[in-house]
């Protein structure tokens, strides 16, 4: 038998609150799953478009071929180019040109880093000699104290 008591009412209210919270979480999860499903379908359509441009039937691809295709598709995404062929070549050329433009500044930065490394080595060498001189002076000071 079930009694209506303040404890039971509190328990049922807590249980209802938990269920409502879990229901909201499930709704958010379902919405996210649906969004990801649409994104996945869009990516599949994009990959099929690329395959059609290349004249390849996606059902005939081996796993290795699929991996190569994924690299090609990722390259298109990085270069913000949806077309295989001339557009991809132009986008890739632009990226290589930008990389070449930055090469002198990268080389200059590397040269500066090497110069700093060399300077640090010189400083460490001087520091080591000073440390040896301090040890020698301390030893001679100790010997002088023993003589007096």
The first five atom37 places (N, CA, C, CB, O) and aatype in JSON, in Angstrom:
{
  "aatype": [20, 20, 20, 20, 20, 20, 20, 20, 20, 20, 20, 20, 20, 20, 20, 20, 20, 20, 20, 20, 20, 20, 20, 20, 20, 20, 20, 20, 20, 20, 20, 20, 20, 20, 20, 20, 20, 20, 20, 20, 20, 20, 20, 20, 20, 20, 20, 20, 20, 20, 20, 20, 20, 20, 20, 20, 20, 20, 20, 20, 20, 20, 20, 20, 20, 20, 20, 20, 20, 20, 20, 20, 20, 20, 20, 20, 20, 20, 20, 20, 20, 20, 20, 20, 20, 20, 20, 20, 20, 20, 20, 20, 20, 20, 20, 20, 20, 20, 20, 20, 20, 20, 20, 20, 20, 20, 20, 20, 20, 20, 20, 20, 20, 20, 20, 20, 20, 20, 20, 20, 20, 20, 20, 20, 20, 20, 20, 20, 20, 20, 20, 20, 20, 20, 20, 20, 20, 20, 20, 20, 20, 20, 20, 20, 20, 20, 20, 20],
  "atom_mask": [
    [1, 1, 1, 1, 1],
    [1, 1, 1, 1, 1],
    [1, 1, 1, 1, 1],
    [1, 1, 1, 1, 1],
    [1, 1, 1, 1, 1],
    [1, 1, 1, 1, 1],
    [1, 1, 1, 1, 1],
    [1, 1, 1, 1, 1],
    [1, 1, 1, 1, 1],
    [1, 1, 1, 1, 1],
    [1, 1, 1, 1, 1],
    [1, 1, 1, 1, 1],
    [1, 1, 1, 1, 1],
    [1, 1, 1, 1, 1],
    [1, 1, 1, 1, 1],
    [1, 1, 1, 1, 1],
    [1, 1, 1, 1, 1],
    [1, 1, 1, 1, 1],
    [1, 1, 1, 1, 1],
    [1, 1, 1, 1, 1],
    [1, 1, 1, 1, 1],
    [1, 1, 1, 1, 1],
    [1, 1, 1, 1, 1],
    [1, 1, 1, 1, 1],
    [1, 1, 1, 1, 1],
    [1, 1, 1, 1, 1],
    [1, 1, 1, 1, 1],
    [1, 1, 1, 1, 1],
    [1, 1, 1, 1, 1],
    [1, 1, 1, 1, 1],
    [1, 1, 1, 1, 1],
    [1, 1, 1, 1, 1],
    [1, 1, 1, 1, 1],
    [1, 1, 1, 1, 1],
    [1, 1, 1, 1, 1],
    [1, 1, 1, 1, 1],
    [1, 1, 1, 1, 1],
    [1, 1, 1, 1, 1],
    [1, 1, 1, 1, 1],
    [1, 1, 1, 1, 1],
    [1, 1, 1, 1, 1],
    [1, 1, 1, 1, 1],
    [1, 1, 1, 1, 1],
    [1, 1, 1, 1, 1],
    [1, 1, 1, 1, 1],
    [1, 1, 1, 1, 1],
    [1, 1, 1, 1, 1],
    [1, 1, 1, 1, 1],
    [1, 1, 1, 1, 1],
    [1, 1, 1, 1, 1],
    [1, 1, 1, 1, 1],
    [1, 1, 1, 1, 1],
    [1, 1, 1, 1, 1],
    [1, 1, 1, 1, 1],
    [1, 1, 1, 1, 1],
    [1, 1, 1, 1, 1],
    [1, 1, 1, 1, 1],
    [1, 1, 1, 1, 1],
    [1, 1, 1, 1, 1],
    [1, 1, 1, 1, 1],
    [1, 1, 1, 1, 1],
    [1, 1, 1, 1, 1],
    [1, 1, 1, 1, 1],
    [1, 1, 1, 1, 1],
    [1, 1, 1, 1, 1],
    [1, 1, 1, 1, 1],
    [1, 1, 1, 1, 1],
    [1, 1, 1, 1, 1],
    [1, 1, 1, 1, 1],
    [1, 1, 1, 1, 1],
    [1, 1, 1, 1, 1],
    [1, 1, 1, 1, 1],
    [1, 1, 1, 1, 1],
    [1, 1, 1, 1, 1],
    [1, 1, 1, 1, 1],
    [1, 1, 1, 1, 1],
    [1, 1, 1, 1, 1],
    [1, 1, 1, 1, 1],
    [1, 1, 1, 1, 1],
    [1, 1, 1, 1, 1],
    [1, 1, 1, 1, 1],
    [1, 1, 1, 1, 1],
    [1, 1, 1, 1, 1],
    [1, 1, 1, 1, 1],
    [1, 1, 1, 1, 1],
    [1, 1, 1, 1, 1],
    [1, 1, 1, 1, 1],
    [1, 1, 1, 1, 1],
    [1, 1, 1, 1, 1],
    [1, 1, 1, 1, 1],
    [1, 1, 1, 1, 1],
    [1, 1, 1, 1, 1],
    [1, 1, 1, 1, 1],
    [1, 1, 1, 1, 1],
    [1, 1, 1, 1, 1],
    [1, 1, 1, 1, 1],
    [1, 1, 1, 1, 1],
    [1, 1, 1, 1, 1],
    [1, 1, 1, 1, 1],
    [1, 1, 1, 1, 1],
    [1, 1, 1, 1, 1],
    [1, 1, 1, 1, 1],
    [1, 1, 1, 1, 1],
    [1, 1, 1, 1, 1],
    [1, 1, 1, 1, 1],
    [1, 1, 1, 1, 1],
    [1, 1, 1, 1, 1],
    [1, 1, 1, 1, 1],
    [1, 1, 1, 1, 1],
    [1, 1, 1, 1, 1],
    [1, 1, 1, 1, 1],
    [1, 1, 1, 1, 1],
    [1, 1, 1, 1, 1],
    [1, 1, 1, 1, 1],
    [1, 1, 1, 1, 1],
    [1, 1, 1, 1, 1],
    [1, 1, 1, 1, 1],
    [1, 1, 1, 1, 1],
    [1, 1, 1, 1, 1],
    [1, 1, 1, 1, 1],
    [1, 1, 1, 1, 1],
    [1, 1, 1, 1, 1],
    [1, 1, 1, 1, 1],
    [1, 1, 1, 1, 1],
    [1, 1, 1, 1, 1],
    [1, 1, 1, 1, 1],
    [1, 1, 1, 1, 1],
    [1, 1, 1, 1, 1],
    [1, 1, 1, 1, 1],
    [1, 1, 1, 1, 1],
    [1, 1, 1, 1, 1],
    [1, 1, 1, 1, 1],
    [1, 1, 1, 1, 1],
    [1, 1, 1, 1, 1],
    [1, 1, 1, 1, 1],
    [1, 1, 1, 1, 1],
    [1, 1, 1, 1, 1],
    [1, 1, 1, 1, 1],
    [1, 1, 1, 1, 1],
    [1, 1, 1, 1, 1],
    [1, 1, 1, 1, 1],
    [1, 1, 1, 1, 1],
    [1, 1, 1, 1, 1],
    [1, 1, 1, 1, 1],
    [1, 1, 1, 1, 1],
    [1, 1, 1, 1, 1],
    [1, 1, 1, 1, 1],
    [1, 1, 1, 1, 1]
  ],
  "atom_positions": [
    [[0.83, -1.2, 0.0], [0.0, 0.0, 0.0], [0.86, 1.24, 0.0], [-0.94, 0.01, 1.2], [1.99, 1.25, 0.5]],
    [[0.31, 2.25, -0.57], [1.0, 3.52, -0.72], [0.34, 4.57, 0.12], [1.04, 3.96, -2.18], [-0.87, 4.81, 0.02]],
    [[1.14, 5.19, 0.97], [0.61, 6.25, 1.83], [1.02, 7.6, 1.27], [1.1, 6.08, 3.29], [2.12, 7.76, 0.74]],
    [[0.15, 8.56, 1.4], [0.48, 9.92, 1.01], [1.03, 10.62, 2.23], [-0.77, 10.69, 0.43], [0.32, 11.0, 3.16]],
    [[2.35, 10.77, 2.19], [3.05, 11.45, 3.28], [3.93, 12.54, 2.67], [3.89, 10.43, 4.12], [4.24, 12.52, 1.48]],
    [[4.32, 13.49, 3.5], [5.22, 14.54, 2.98], [6.52, 13.95, 2.4], [5.56, 15.54, 4.09], [7.05, 14.47, 1.42]],
    [[7.01, 12.88, 2.99], [8.23, 12.25, 2.48], [8.01, 11.65, 1.09], [8.71, 11.15, 3.45], [8.84, 11.82, 0.2]],
    [[6.89, 10.96, 0.93], [6.58, 10.35, -0.36], [6.35, 11.42, -1.43], [5.34, 9.45, -0.23], [6.78, 11.26, -2.57]],
    [[5.68, 12.49, -1.06], [5.44, 13.59, -2.01], [6.77, 14.2, -2.42], [4.5, 14.67, -1.38], [6.98, 14.47, -3.61]],
    [[7.66, 14.42, -1.48], [9.0, 14.97, -1.77], [9.76, 14.03, -2.69], [9.79, 15.21, -0.46], [10.41, 14.47, -3.64]],
    [[9.69, 12.73, -2.4], [10.37, 11.74, -3.22], [9.85, 11.77, -4.65], [10.2, 10.33, -2.61], [10.63, 11.74, -5.6]],
    [[8.55, 11.83, -4.81], [7.95, 11.87, -6.15], [8.3, 13.16, -6.88], [6.42, 11.72, -6.04], [8.51, 13.15, -8.1]],
    [[8.36, 14.27, -6.16], [8.75, 15.53, -6.79], [10.2, 15.49, -7.26], [8.55, 16.7, -5.81], [10.51, 15.95, -8.36]],
    [[11.07, 14.94, -6.45], [12.48, 14.79, -6.84], [12.62, 13.88, -8.06], [13.31, 14.24, -5.67], [13.39, 14.16, -8.98]],
    [[11.88, 12.79, -8.03], [11.91, 11.84, -9.14], [11.41, 12.5, -10.43], [11.05, 10.6, -8.81], [11.99, 12.28, -11.5]],
    [[10.37, 13.3, -10.34], [9.83, 14.02, -11.5], [10.87, 15.02, -12.02], [8.5, 14.75, -11.12], [11.06, 15.13, -13.23]],
    [[11.54, 15.75, -11.11], [12.54, 16.73, -11.52], [13.7, 16.04, -12.24], [13.06, 17.52, -10.29], [14.19, 16.53, -13.26]],
    [[14.13, 14.9, -11.71], [15.22, 14.16, -12.35], [14.8, 13.68, -13.74], [15.64, 12.96, -11.48], [15.57, 13.77, -14.7]],
    [[13.59, 13.18, -13.85], [13.1, 12.7, -15.14], [13.0, 13.84, -16.16], [11.73, 12.03, -14.98], [13.35, 13.66, -17.32]],
    [[12.54, 15.01, -15.72], [12.46, 16.17, -16.62], [13.85, 16.59, -17.08], [11.75, 17.35, -15.93], [14.05, 16.93, -18.25]],
    [[14.8, 16.57, -16.17], [16.18, 16.94, -16.51], [16.76, 15.94, -17.52], [17.05, 16.99, -15.23], [17.42, 16.34, -18.48]],
    [[16.53, 14.66, -17.29], [17.03, 13.64, -18.21], [16.35, 13.77, -19.57], [16.81, 12.22, -17.64], [16.98, 13.55, -20.6]],
    [[15.08, 14.1, -19.58], [14.36, 14.27, -20.83], [14.94, 15.44, -21.64], [12.86, 14.51, -20.56], [15.09, 15.34, -22.86]],
    [[15.27, 16.54, -20.97], [15.9, 17.68, -21.65], [17.25, 17.27, -22.23], [16.07, 18.87, -20.68], [17.59, 17.63, -23.36]],
    [[18.02, 16.52, -21.46], [19.33, 16.05, -21.93], [19.17, 15.16, -23.16], [20.06, 15.29, -20.8], [19.95, 15.25, -24.11]],
    [[18.18, 14.31, -23.14], [17.93, 13.43, -24.28], [17.54, 14.25, -25.51], [16.82, 12.41, -23.95], [17.96, 13.93, -26.62]],
    [[16.73, 15.29, -25.32], [16.33, 16.13, -26.44], [17.54, 16.84, -27.05], [15.28, 17.16, -25.98], [17.66, 16.93, -28.27]],
    [[18.44, 17.33, -26.19], [19.66, 17.98, -26.69], [20.52, 16.98, -27.44], [20.46, 18.61, -25.51], [21.06, 17.29, -28.5]],
    [[20.65, 15.79, -26.9], [21.44, 14.74, -27.53], [20.85, 14.36, -28.89], [21.52, 13.51, -26.63], [21.59, 14.2, -29.86]],
    [[19.53, 14.22, -28.96], [18.88, 13.9, -30.23], [19.08, 15.01, -31.25], [17.39, 13.65, -30.01], [19.33, 14.74, -32.43]],
    [[18.97, 16.25, -30.82], [19.18, 17.38, -31.73], [20.61, 17.38, -32.26], [18.87, 18.72, -31.02], [20.83, 17.61, -33.45]],
    [[21.56, 17.14, -31.39], [22.97, 17.1, -31.81], [23.21, 15.94, -32.76], [23.9, 16.98, -30.58], [23.93, 16.08, -33.75]],
    [[22.61, 14.8, -32.48], [22.76, 13.63, -33.35], [22.17, 13.92, -34.73], [22.07, 12.41, -32.73], [22.76, 13.55, -35.75]],
    [[21.04, 14.57, -34.76], [20.41, 14.92, -36.04], [21.29, 15.9, -36.83], [19.0, 15.53, -35.8], [21.45, 15.76, -38.04]],
    [[21.85, 16.88, -36.13], [22.75, 17.85, -36.77], [23.96, 17.14, -37.36], [23.2, 18.94, -35.76], [24.34, 17.39, -38.51]],
    [[24.58, 16.26, -36.58], [25.74, 15.51, -37.06], [25.38, 14.61, -38.24], [26.34, 14.68, -35.93], [26.18, 14.43, -39.16]],
    [[24.19, 14.06, -38.21], [23.72, 13.22, -39.31], [23.62, 14.03, -40.59], [22.37, 12.58, -38.97], [24.02, 13.56, -41.66]],
    [[23.08, 15.24, -40.5], [22.97, 16.1, -41.68], [24.35, 16.5, -42.19], [22.15, 17.37, -41.35], [24.59, 16.52, -43.4]],
    [[25.27, 16.8, -41.27], [26.64, 17.14, -41.67], [27.31, 15.96, -42.38], [27.47, 17.56, -40.45], [28.0, 16.14, -43.38]],
    [[27.08, 14.77, -41.86], [27.65, 13.56, -42.45], [27.1, 13.35, -43.85], [27.37, 12.33, -41.58], [27.84, 13.04, -44.78]],
    [[25.79, 13.51, -44.0], [25.17, 13.36, -45.31], [25.72, 14.4, -46.29], [23.63, 13.49, -45.2], [25.96, 14.09, -47.45]],
    [[25.91, 15.63, -45.82], [26.47, 16.66, -46.67], [27.88, 16.33, -47.11], [26.47, 17.99, -45.95], [28.24, 16.55, -48.26]],
    [[28.67, 15.79, -46.21], [30.04, 15.39, -46.54], [30.04, 14.25, -47.54], [30.81, 14.99, -45.26], [30.87, 14.22, -48.45]],
    [[29.11, 13.3, -47.37], [29.0, 12.2, -48.34], [28.66, 12.73, -49.73], [27.94, 11.19, -47.88], [29.23, 12.28, -50.72]],
    [[27.75, 13.68, -49.8], [27.37, 14.26, -51.09], [28.57, 14.98, -51.71], [26.18, 15.25, -50.94], [28.81, 14.89, -52.91]],
    [[29.33, 15.69, -50.87], [30.51, 16.4, -51.38], [31.55, 15.42, -51.91], [31.12, 17.28, -50.27], [32.13, 15.64, -52.96]],
    [[31.78, 14.33, -51.17], [32.74, 13.32, -51.62], [32.26, 12.65, -52.91], [32.97, 12.27, -50.52], [33.06, 12.37, -53.8]],
    [[30.96, 12.38, -53.01], [30.42, 11.79, -54.24], [30.6, 12.74, -55.41], [28.93, 11.44, -54.06], [30.9, 12.31, -56.53]],
    [[30.42, 14.03, -55.16], [30.62, 15.03, -56.23], [32.06, 14.99, -56.72], [30.26, 16.45, -55.72], [32.32, 15.03, -57.92]],
    [[33.0, 14.91, -55.77], [34.42, 14.84, -56.15], [34.69, 13.57, -56.95], [35.32, 14.89, -54.89], [35.41, 13.61, -57.95]],
    [[34.12, 12.46, -56.51], [34.3, 11.2, -57.23], [33.74, 11.28, -58.65], [33.65, 10.05, -56.47], [34.36, 10.8, -59.6]],
    [[32.59, 11.87, -58.78], [31.98, 12.0, -60.11], [32.85, 12.86, -61.01], [30.57, 12.6, -60.01], [32.98, 12.58, -62.2]],
    [[33.47, 13.93, -60.45], [34.37, 14.77, -61.25], [35.57, 13.97, -61.72], [34.83, 15.99, -60.44], [36.11, 14.21, -62.8]],
    [[35.98, 13.01, -60.9], [37.12, 12.17, -61.26], [36.71, 10.97, -62.1], [37.83, 11.7, -60.01], [37.56, 10.25, -62.61]],
    [[35.4, 10.76, -62.25], [34.9, 9.64, -63.03], [35.06, 8.31, -62.32], [35.6, 9.58, -64.35], [35.34, 7.29, -62.96]],
    [[34.89, 8.31, -61.0], [35.08, 7.1, -60.2], [33.76, 6.73, -59.52], [36.22, 7.29, -59.13], [33.04, 7.6, -59.01]],
    [[33.45, 5.43, -59.53], [32.27, 4.93, -58.83], [32.66, 4.63, -57.39], [31.67, 3.66, -59.54], [33.56, 3.81, -57.14]],
    [[32.0, 5.27, -56.44], [32.39, 5.12, -55.03], [32.24, 3.7, -54.51], [31.57, 6.05, -54.17], [32.92, 3.32, -53.55]],
    [[31.37, 2.9, -55.11], [31.17, 1.52, -54.64], [32.36, 0.62, -55.0], [29.88, 0.95, -55.22], [32.5, -0.47, -54.44]],
    [[33.21, 1.07, -55.93], [34.34, 0.25, -56.37], [35.64, 0.57, -55.64], [34.54, 0.43, -57.84], [36.68, -0.03, -55.94]],
    [[35.6, 1.5, -54.7], [36.82, 1.92, -54.02], [37.29, 0.91, -52.99], [36.61, 3.27, -53.35], [36.49, 0.36, -52.23]],
    [[38.6, 0.67, -52.98], [39.19, -0.16, -51.92], [39.42, 0.75, -50.71], [40.53, -0.84, -52.39], [39.25, 1.96, -50.8]],
    [[39.82, 0.16, -49.59], [40.07, 0.98, -48.4], [41.25, 1.92, -48.62], [40.34, 0.08, -47.17], [41.25, 3.04, -48.12]],
    [[42.27, 1.46, -49.36], [43.42, 2.32, -49.64], [42.99, 3.49, -50.51], [44.55, 1.52, -50.33], [43.37, 4.63, -50.27]],
    [[42.21, 3.19, -51.53], [41.72, 4.26, -52.41], [40.85, 5.24, -51.64], [40.92, 3.67, -53.59], [40.93, 6.45, -51.85]],
    [[40.05, 4.72, -50.74], [39.19, 5.6, -49.93], [40.05, 6.51, -49.05], [38.23, 4.76, -49.05], [39.71, 7.67, -48.83]],
    [[41.16, 5.98, -48.55], [42.07, 6.8, -47.73], [42.68, 7.91, -48.56], [43.17, 5.93, -47.12], [42.76, 9.05, -48.12]],
    [[43.13, 7.57, -49.79], [43.69, 8.58, -50.67], [42.64, 9.64, -51.01], [44.23, 7.93, -51.96], [42.93, 10.83, -51.07]],
    [[41.43, 9.19, -51.24], [40.35, 10.11, -51.56], [40.09, 11.04, -50.37], [39.07, 9.35, -51.93], [39.81, 12.23, -50.56]],
    [[40.17, 10.51, -49.16], [39.95, 11.33, -47.97], [41.02, 12.41, -47.87], [39.94, 10.46, -46.7], [40.73, 13.55, -47.51]],
    [[42.27, 12.05, -48.17], [43.36, 13.04, -48.16], [43.09, 14.12, -49.2], [44.73, 12.35, -48.43], [43.28, 15.3, -48.93]],
    [[42.64, 13.7, -50.37], [42.33, 14.66, -51.43], [41.18, 15.57, -51.01], [41.97, 13.92, -52.73], [41.23, 16.78, -51.23]],
    [[40.15, 15.0, -50.4], [39.02, 15.81, -49.94], [39.44, 16.76, -48.83], [37.88, 14.89, -49.45], [39.01, 17.92, -48.8]],
    [[40.29, 16.29, -47.91], [40.79, 17.16, -46.85], [41.63, 18.3, -47.42], [41.62, 16.36, -45.83], [41.57, 19.43, -46.95]],
    [[42.41, 17.98, -48.45], [43.2, 19.03, -49.11], [42.29, 20.08, -49.72], [44.11, 18.43, -50.19], [42.56, 21.28, -49.62]],
    [[41.22, 19.63, -50.35], [40.25, 20.58, -50.92], [39.65, 21.45, -49.83], [39.12, 19.82, -51.68], [39.48, 22.65, -50.01]],
    [[39.33, 20.85, -48.71], [38.74, 21.61, -47.61], [39.72, 22.64, -47.08], [38.31, 20.68, -46.48], [39.35, 23.79, -46.84]],
    [[40.98, 22.23, -46.88], [41.98, 23.15, -46.36], [42.23, 24.31, -47.32], [43.28, 22.41, -46.1], [42.45, 25.45, -46.9]],
    [[42.18, 24.0, -48.6], [42.41, 25.03, -49.61], [41.12, 25.78, -49.98], [43.03, 24.41, -50.85], [41.11, 26.65, -50.84]],
    [[40.03, 25.4, -49.3], [38.72, 26.01, -49.54], [38.35, 25.93, -51.02], [38.71, 27.48, -49.08], [37.93, 26.91, -51.63]],
    [[38.51, 24.75, -51.57], [38.23, 24.52, -52.99], [37.36, 23.28, -53.11], [39.56, 24.36, -53.81], [37.73, 22.21, -52.63]],
    [[36.2, 23.43, -53.74], [35.29, 22.29, -53.89], [35.47, 21.55, -55.21], [33.87, 22.76, -53.77], [34.88, 20.48, -55.4]],
    [[36.24, 22.08, -56.1], [36.39, 21.45, -57.41], [37.77, 20.8, -57.55], [36.19, 22.49, -58.52], [38.79, 21.36, -57.15]],
    [[37.75, 19.62, -58.12], [39.0, 18.92, -58.42], [39.47, 19.44, -59.77], [38.82, 17.34, -58.41], [38.65, 19.8, -60.62]],
    [[40.75, 19.46, -59.96], [41.27, 19.87, -61.26], [41.89, 21.24, -61.18], [40.17, 19.86, -62.3], [42.68, 21.53, -60.28]],
    [[41.54, 22.09, -62.14], [42.17, 23.39, -62.28], [42.04, 24.24, -61.01], [41.57, 24.13, -63.45], [43.0, 24.87, -60.58]],
    [[40.84, 24.25, -60.4], [40.63, 25.05, -59.19], [41.53, 24.6, -58.05], [39.19, 24.97, -58.76], [42.07, 25.43, -57.31]],
    [[41.68, 23.3, -57.92], [42.54, 22.76, -56.87], [44.0, 23.11, -57.15], [42.36, 21.24, -56.75], [44.75, 23.45, -56.24]],
    [[44.4, 23.03, -58.41], [45.77, 23.38, -58.77], [46.06, 24.84, -58.46], [46.02, 23.1, -60.26], [47.13, 25.17, -57.94]],
    [[45.11, 25.72, -58.78], [45.29, 27.15, -58.51], [45.4, 27.39, -57.0], [44.13, 27.97, -59.11], [46.27, 28.13, -56.55]],
    [[44.5, 26.76, -56.24], [44.52, 26.94, -54.79], [45.82, 26.41, -54.19], [43.31, 26.24, -54.14], [46.4, 27.04, -53.3]],
    [[46.29, 25.28, -54.68], [47.54, 24.71, -54.2], [48.71, 25.61, -54.57], [47.74, 23.29, -54.77], [49.63, 25.8, -53.77]],
    [[48.69, 26.16, -55.78], [49.75, 27.09, -56.21], [49.78, 28.32, -55.32], [49.54, 27.51, -57.68], [50.85, 28.8, -54.94]],
    [[48.6, 28.83, -54.98], [48.54, 29.99, -54.07], [49.15, 29.66, -52.73], [47.08, 30.45, -53.88], [49.91, 30.45, -52.17]],
    [[48.83, 28.48, -52.2], [49.38, 28.07, -50.9], [50.89, 27.93, -50.97], [48.74, 26.75, -50.44], [51.59, 28.33, -50.04]],
    [[51.4, 27.35, -52.06], [52.85, 27.21, -52.2], [53.53, 28.56, -52.34], [53.18, 26.33, -53.42], [54.63, 28.77, -51.82]],
    [[52.89, 29.49, -53.04], [53.43, 30.83, -53.19], [53.51, 31.53, -51.84], [52.58, 31.65, -54.17], [54.5, 32.19, -51.53]],
    [[52.46, 31.4, -51.04], [52.47, 32.0, -49.7], [53.6, 31.39, -48.86], [51.11, 31.79, -48.99], [54.28, 32.1, -48.13]],
    [[53.78, 30.09, -48.98], [54.86, 29.43, -48.23], [56.21, 29.95, -48.69], [54.78, 27.89, -48.4], [57.1, 30.19, -47.87]],
    [[56.38, 30.12, -50.0], [57.65, 30.63, -50.53], [57.89, 32.07, -50.09], [57.67, 30.54, -52.07], [59.02, 32.46, -49.82]],
    [[56.83, 32.87, -50.02], [56.95, 34.26, -49.57], [57.43, 34.34, -48.13], [55.63, 34.98, -49.72], [58.13, 35.28, -47.75]],
    [[57.04, 33.36, -47.33], [57.4, 33.38, -45.91], [58.78, 32.77, -45.65], [56.35, 32.63, -45.11], [59.32, 32.91, -44.56]],
    [[59.34, 32.09, -46.64], [60.62, 31.4, -46.45], [61.74, 32.33, -46.0], [61.02, 30.72, -47.73], [62.48, 31.96, -45.09]],
    [[61.92, 33.54, -46.59], [63.01, 34.4, -46.13], [62.87, 34.82, -44.67], [63.07, 35.64, -47.0], [63.86, 34.84, -43.93]],
    [[61.67, 35.14, -44.25], [61.5, 35.55, -42.85], [61.73, 34.37, -41.91], [60.1, 36.14, -42.62], [62.23, 34.54, -40.8]],
    [[61.37, 33.18, -42.35], [61.62, 31.98, -41.53], [63.13, 31.74, -41.44], [60.91, 30.73, -42.13], [63.64, 31.43, -40.37]],
    [[63.83, 31.89, -42.56], [65.29, 31.7, -42.55], [65.96, 32.73, -41.65], [65.86, 31.8, -43.98], [66.9, 32.41, -40.92]],
    [[65.48, 33.98, -41.69], [66.04, 35.03, -40.83], [65.81, 34.68, -39.36], [65.4, 36.4, -41.17], [66.72, 34.83, -38.54]],
    [[64.63, 34.23, -39.04], [64.33, 33.86, -37.66], [65.22, 32.71, -37.2], [62.85, 33.48, -37.51], [65.71, 32.71, -36.07]],
    [[65.42, 31.72, -38.08], [66.28, 30.59, -37.72], [67.72, 31.06, -37.49], [66.24, 29.51, -38.83], [68.39, 30.59, -36.57]],
    [[68.19, 31.98, -38.34], [69.56, 32.5, -38.19], [69.7, 33.24, -36.87], [69.93, 33.43, -39.36], [70.71, 33.12, -36.18]],
    [[68.67, 34.03, -36.5], [68.72, 34.74, -35.22], [68.74, 33.77, -34.05], [67.51, 35.69, -35.08], [69.45, 33.98, -33.07]],
    [[67.98, 32.72, -34.15], [67.95, 31.71, -33.08], [69.33, 31.07, -32.94], [66.88, 30.63, -33.37], [69.82, 30.88, -31.83]],
    [[69.95, 30.73, -34.07], [71.29, 30.14, -34.02], [72.3, 31.11, -33.4], [71.75, 29.73, -35.43], [73.17, 30.7, -32.63]],
    [[72.18, 32.4, -33.74], [73.09, 33.41, -33.17], [72.91, 33.49, -31.66], [72.84, 34.8, -33.81], [73.89, 33.6, -30.92]],
    [[71.69, 33.43, -31.21], [71.42, 33.46, -29.76], [72.0, 32.22, -29.09], [69.9, 33.56, -29.49], [72.56, 32.31, -28.0]],
    [[71.87, 31.07, -29.75], [72.44, 29.84, -29.19], [73.96, 29.97, -29.04], [72.1, 28.63, -30.09], [74.52, 29.59, -28.02]],
    [[74.61, 30.5, -30.08], [76.07, 30.66, -30.03], [76.45, 31.63, -28.91], [76.61, 31.17, -31.39], [77.39, 31.38, -28.17]],
    [[75.72, 32.73, -28.8], [75.99, 33.71, -27.74], [75.81, 33.08, -26.37], [75.05, 34.93, -27.9], [76.59, 33.34, -25.45]],
    [[74.79, 32.25, -26.22], [74.57, 31.55, -24.94], [75.74, 30.63, -24.61], [73.27, 30.75, -24.99], [76.17, 30.55, -23.46]],
    [[76.24, 29.93, -25.63], [77.39, 29.04, -25.4], [78.6, 29.84, -24.92], [77.74, 28.27, -26.67], [79.32, 29.4, -24.02]],
    [[78.83, 30.99, -25.54], [79.94, 31.85, -25.11], [79.77, 32.28, -23.67], [80.06, 33.08, -26.03], [80.71, 32.25, -22.88]],
    [[78.54, 32.69, -23.32], [78.28, 33.13, -21.94], [78.47, 31.99, -20.95], [76.86, 33.69, -21.82], [79.02, 32.2, -19.87]],
    [[78.02, 30.78, -21.31], [78.21, 29.64, -20.43], [79.7, 29.34, -20.26], [77.48, 28.41, -20.98], [80.13, 28.97, -19.16]],
    [[80.47, 29.49, -21.32], [81.9, 29.27, -21.24], [82.55, 30.27, -20.28], [82.54, 29.36, -22.63], [83.37, 29.89, -19.44]],
    [[82.18, 31.54, -20.41], [82.71, 32.57, -19.51], [82.29, 32.3, -18.07], [82.24, 33.96, -19.94], [83.08, 32.45, -17.14]],
    [[81.04, 31.91, -17.91], [80.53, 31.61, -16.57], [81.3, 30.45, -15.95], [79.03, 31.29, -16.63], [81.61, 30.47, -14.75]],
    [[81.61, 29.45, -16.74], [82.36, 28.31, -16.25], [83.77, 28.72, -15.81], [82.44, 27.22, -17.33], [84.26, 28.27, -14.77]],
    [[84.41, 29.57, -16.6], [85.76, 30.05, -16.22], [85.7, 30.88, -14.95], [86.39, 30.88, -17.36], [86.58, 30.76, -14.09]],
    [[84.67, 31.72, -14.82], [84.52, 32.52, -13.59], [84.3, 31.62, -12.38], [83.36, 33.51, -13.73], [84.83, 31.87, -11.3]],
    [[83.52, 30.59, -12.59], [83.25, 29.65, -11.5], [84.55, 28.97, -11.05], [82.21, 28.59, -11.93], [84.78, 28.81, -9.85]],
    [[85.38, 28.59, -12.02], [86.66, 27.98, -11.69], [87.57, 28.97, -10.95], [87.36, 27.47, -12.96], [88.27, 28.6, -10.01]],
    [[87.55, 30.24, -11.38], [88.37, 31.27, -10.72], [87.9, 31.49, -9.29], [88.32, 32.59, -11.51], [88.73, 31.66, -8.39]],
    [[86.59, 31.48, -9.07], [86.06, 31.66, -7.72], [86.47, 30.49, -6.84], [84.51, 31.79, -7.74], [86.84, 30.68, -5.69]],
    [[86.4, 29.27, -7.37], [86.81, 28.1, -6.6], [88.3, 28.18, -6.23], [86.53, 26.8, -7.4], [88.68, 27.88, -5.1]],
    [[89.11, 28.58, -7.2], [90.54, 28.7, -6.97], [90.82, 29.78, -5.91], [91.28, 29.03, -8.28], [91.64, 29.58, -5.02]],
    [[90.13, 30.92, -6.01], [90.32, 32.0, -5.03], [89.89, 31.53, -3.65], [89.53, 33.26, -5.44], [90.54, 31.85, -2.66]],
    [[88.8, 30.79, -3.58], [88.32, 30.28, -2.29], [89.34, 29.31, -1.7], [86.94, 29.59, -2.44], [89.64, 29.35, -0.5]],
    [[89.88, 28.44, -2.55], [90.87, 27.48, -2.09], [92.12, 28.19, -1.58], [91.23, 26.51, -3.22], [92.65, 27.83, -0.53]],
    [[92.58, 29.2, -2.31], [93.76, 29.96, -1.88], [93.46, 30.74, -0.61], [94.24, 30.91, -3.0], [94.33, 30.87, 0.25]],
    [[92.24, 31.27, -0.48], [91.85, 31.98, 0.74], [91.83, 31.05, 1.92], [90.47, 32.63, 0.58], [92.26, 31.41, 3.02]],
    [[91.33, 29.83, 1.72], [91.32, 28.84, 2.78], [92.74, 28.47, 3.21], [90.56, 27.6, 2.34], [93.03, 28.31, 4.39]],
    [[93.63, 28.33, 2.2], [95.03, 28.0, 2.5], [95.7, 29.15, 3.27], [95.81, 27.71, 1.18], [96.48, 28.9, 4.19]],
    [[95.4, 30.41, 2.9], [95.95, 31.56, 3.6], [95.48, 31.58, 5.06], [95.54, 32.87, 2.89], [96.25, 31.91, 5.96]],
    [[94.23, 31.22, 5.27], [93.69, 31.19, 6.64], [94.39, 30.13, 7.48], [92.18, 30.93, 6.61], [94.64, 30.32, 8.67]],
    [[94.69, 29.01, 6.84], [95.36, 27.93, 7.57], [96.77, 28.34, 7.95], [95.39, 26.64, 6.72], [97.26, 27.93, 9.0]],
    [[97.43, 29.13, 7.14], [98.81, 29.57, 7.41], [98.85, 30.59, 8.53], [99.43, 30.16, 6.15], [99.86, 30.7, 9.22]],
    [[97.8, 31.34, 8.72], [97.84, 32.38, 9.74], [97.4, 31.9, 11.07], [97.01, 33.51, 9.35], [97.39, 32.68, 12.03]]
  ]
}
